[in-house]
Amino acid sequence: MRRGSPVSKGPFLGPLVLAVAILAGPFIAWLYRAEAGLVVMALALCAGSFALAGGLDATPGHLHRWLRLGIGINLTLAAACVALATWLLLR
């Protein structure tokens, strides 16, 4: 199987994990605790950043600045989710 073939599972796994984590975060928080939902959302934001970083090579040069901004925002929000989850656990 060629790398770029549509049947390849490689590039599909990242977006799938991202979509499941984004959808599962609020339900996990509702079923268990807010801390668990925040951790899942942080993982989803990190997966989104990873997907954006992987797309840098495939995009035109004038979009790299905006993609890097999106990566930075996602990582900042992920850090905020982890910090809030830690604060809620320790209070």
Secondary structure, 3 states (H helix, E strand, C coil): CCCCCCCCCHHHHHHHHHHHHHHHHHHHHHHCCHHHHHHHHHHHHHHHHHHHHHCCCCCCHHHHHHHHHHHHHHHHHHHHHHHHHHHHHHC
